[in-house]
Amino acid sequence: MNCWHDFNEVIIINLPADFDIKANLGYLERNKNECMFEVENGIITKGIGVGTIQTIVQIQVNERNQMIVQLLNDSGSLKQSEQIEVVKYIREWFDLDRDLTPFYKMAKGDPLLKGPVQEFYGLRLIGVPDLFEALCWGVLGQQINLAFAYTLKRQFVENFGESIDWNGKKYWVFPTFEQISKLTPQDLADIKMTLKKSEYIIGIAQLMASGELSKEKLLRMDSLKEAEKSLVKIRGIGPWTANYVLMRCLRYTSAYPIDDVGLHNAIKHLTRSEKKPAKEELLNLSQRWENWQAYATFYLWRVLY
């Protein structure tokens, strides 16, 4: 499934048979305040920053279930090594290298998951490949509703990110940890987040700038639990944020944000319960979904969000 070809700044990525672009577009289009990409007429346009590369990609899927990626790069052709980095980013964003056969087999027999899996079949756990972006999104989303979290993200990105202009529009690349590490909480005062969140984000950026924290270091750890312990030692990162990052960036399919309000609300909705699920029930579900807790959570989120 790693096969891809490029033809004059157009890259073709062969997709897994169970990939459904409509299911994935449904997720991507769920919030109109998204600032990191645009979806129009089934075409995704996104600014991507990978290392020193900044480019805009347009992504659509053809009738042969191939992802057609067009590089809209004003500064000339990307080298093959740079194209490889862009393809790697896209494959990771859509989790294209994951075999979902065991998940679907388990979920179709699960009373809670069988409905969501039928409704959203072909949806991938769409990720956040950049660790700093994933950590920031986790911190920004703490203890507020999703709509306000998107507003904070837009303010943060438009104040501190870089934009690439194309066709009369700006496409944003998420701020780098190098840049944010040099700021003070006062520099973030115009963004409507708490002082504590500003401190957390700058602290995370400084840990990454010093090399103490990196995606590579976390991925080299022996287990999910070790990576989780390493993350929760960081000021501003609790178990919920750690598991969010383990799911969406580090790609642990057994990550499980057990305290997630969206997960609780989806379970309440599907079970027609008045009360949020008890901890014991959530732990029992985790055992039922062993090795696929992250995908189970993601599909349940889609029921309501």
TATAPE-V973200 format. One record per residue. RES is the residue in three letters. BURIAL is I if it has 16 or more other C-alpha atoms within 10 Angstrom, else O. Layout:
RES:BURIAL, RES:BURIAL
//
This chain:
MET:O, ASN:O, CYS:O, TRP:O, HIS:O, ASP:O, PHE:O, ASN:O, GLU:I, VAL:I, ILE:I, ILE:I, ILE:I, ASN:I, LEU:I, PRO:I, ALA:O, ASP:O, PHE:I, ASP:I, ILE:I, LYS:O, ALA:O, ASN:I, LEU:I, GLY:O, TYR:I, LEU:I, GLU:I, ARG:O, ASN:O, LYS:O, ASN:O, GLU:I, CYS:I, MET:I, PHE:I, GLU:I, VAL:I, GLU:O, ASN:O, GLY:O, ILE:O, ILE:I, THR:I, LYS:I, GLY:I, ILE:I, GLY:I, VAL:I, GLY:O, THR:O, ILE:O, GLN:I, THR:I, ILE:I, VAL:I, GLN:I, ILE:I, GLN:I, VAL:I, ASN:O, GLU:O, ARG:O, ASN:I, GLN:I, MET:I, ILE:I, VAL:I, GLN:I, LEU:I, LEU:I, ASN:O, ASP:O, SER:O, GLY:O, SER:O, LEU:I, LYS:O, GLN:O, SER:O, GLU:I, GLN:I, ILE:O, GLU:I, VAL:I, VAL:I, LYS:O, TYR:I, ILE:I, ARG:I, GLU:I, TRP:I, PHE:I, ASP:I, LEU:I, ASP:O, ARG:O, ASP:O, LEU:I, THR:O, PRO:O, PHE:I, TYR:I, LYS:O, MET:I, ALA:I, LYS:O, GLY:O, ASP:O, PRO:O, LEU:I, LEU:I, LYS:O, GLY:I, PRO:I, VAL:I, GLN:O, GLU:O, PHE:I, TYR:I, GLY:I, LEU:I, ARG:I, LEU:I, ILE:I, GLY:I, VAL:I, PRO:I, ASP:I, LEU:I, PHE:I, GLU:I, ALA:I, LEU:I, CYS:I, TRP:I, GLY:I, VAL:I, LEU:I, GLY:I, GLN:I, GLN:O, ILE:O, ASN:O, LEU:O, ALA:O, PHE:O, ALA:I, TYR:I, THR:I, LEU:I, LYS:I, ARG:I, GLN:I, PHE:I, VAL:I, GLU:I, ASN:O, PHE:I, GLY:I, GLU:I, SER:I, ILE:I, ASP:O, TRP:O, ASN:O, GLY:O, LYS:O, LYS:O, TYR:I, TRP:I, VAL:I, PHE:I, PRO:I, THR:I, PHE:I, GLU:O, GLN:O, ILE:I, SER:I, LYS:O, LEU:I, THR:O, PRO:I, GLN:O, ASP:O, LEU:I, ALA:O, ASP:O, ILE:I, LYS:O, MET:I, THR:O, LEU:O, LYS:O, LYS:I, SER:I, GLU:I, TYR:I, ILE:I, ILE:I, GLY:I, ILE:I, ALA:I, GLN:I, LEU:I, MET:I, ALA:I, SER:O, GLY:O, GLU:O, LEU:I, SER:O, LYS:O, GLU:O, LYS:O, LEU:I, LEU:O, ARG:O, MET:O, ASP:O, SER:O, LEU:I, LYS:O, GLU:O, ALA:I, GLU:I, LYS:O, SER:O, LEU:I, VAL:I, LYS:O, ILE:O, ARG:O, GLY:I, ILE:I, GLY:I, PRO:I, TRP:I, THR:I, ALA:I, ASN:I, TYR:I, VAL:I, LEU:I, MET:I, ARG:I, CYS:I, LEU:I, ARG:I, TYR:I, THR:I, SER:I, ALA:I, TYR:I, PRO:I, ILE:I, ASP:O, ASP:I, VAL:O, GLY:I, LEU:I, HIS:I, ASN:I, ALA:I, ILE:I, LYS:O, HIS:I, LEU:I, THR:O, ARG:O, SER:O, GLU:O, LYS:O, LYS:I, PRO:I, ALA:O, LYS:O, GLU:O, GLU:O, LEU:I, LEU:O, ASN:O, LEU:O, SER:I, GLN:O, ARG:O, TRP:I, GLU:I, ASN:I, TRP:I, GLN:I, ALA:I, TYR:I, ALA:I, THR:I, PHE:I, TYR:I, LEU:I, TRP:I, ARG:I, VAL:I, LEU:O, TYR:O
//
